[in-house]
Amino acid sequence: GAPFAPLRPISDVSRLQGRYYGGASWGGASSAFDLHFDGAGGYQASATGSVASTSAASEVSALAARDGGGRYRLQGDRLDLGDGQVHWIYEVITGQAPYAEMLVLDGAVLARDED
C-alpha cells in the first residue's frame, strides 16, 4: 500500500518552532509558503501565488506575493495570522521531536528547515 502519515491539530503553540517551507500546485495554480515561528506566538511569513491559463487563442498569467509577521493564534485546526488570514493547519505525525517536523497548511505540505 501507499505510505501513510496521520495528521492532528497542533495542541501546543510551542510545537511551532523554526522555519517551515513548501507549497502546492493545482492545475495551473500554485502557491509557496515560507513561515518562521518563534515558539511563543510570533511569526514571520512570505507567500507567493501564481495562476496561468493557456488556450489556442490566448495566454493569461498572474503572480501575487505577500510578506508579513506579527502574532498568531492557534484554535484547533485553524491558524489565525491576523489581518483576515486564517488557514487550516495540521501537524504530520513523524516522530517524537519536541516540535512539529512537517505541517499541512491549506493543503500544502511544509517541511521544517533543520538549519
Secondary structure, DSSP 8 states (H G I E B T S, - for coil): ------EE----GGG-EEEEEEEEEETTEEEEEEEEEESSSEEEEEEEEEEEEE-SS-EEEEEEEEEEEEE-EEETTEEE-STT-EEEEEEE--SS-SS-SEEEETTEEEEE---
